[in-house]
Amino acid sequence: NVSGAYSHLSEDVQFEISALAMKLQGLMTIDPKKSTTVTSVGGYSVTKPSTSLIASQSKKRLAPKHELQRKATSKKLNQSIQRMGIKQVVETASGVEIEANGKNKAGSCSMCKGPHKVTA
């Protein structure tokens, strides 16, 4: 019986067997293309997900504060650029470039009363 022999082994051998079992479990359950293992100076290891793994997760997951702040800042910047009427080139993840112009809205200038297009 293998489990019975484990308790009779020395502590060093038990540690090596446990380390091998954990390494095997990691290889069997974690896709190496989607995450990396980061080891600190103190020797602690953490599995760090890649951006593709984070993107494939549910959108309802709890996002870290830095992700929420980055999205909010980006959204505010894009809105202010659009409001100023400045042309903006946006590149999608697939490499397609989209040109977005400022919003045109009907209004009147201070010089006349007639409705005409004014770039906001």
Secondary structure as UniProt FT lines:
FT   HELIX           2..6
FT   TURN            7..8
FT   HELIX           11..29
FT   TURN            32..34
FT   STRAND          35..39
FT   TURN            41..42
FT   STRAND          45..49
FT   HELIX           51..56
FT   TURN            59..60
FT   HELIX           65..84
FT   STRAND          88..91
FT   TURN            93..94
FT   STRAND          97..100
FT   STRAND          104..107
FT   STRAND          116..119
//
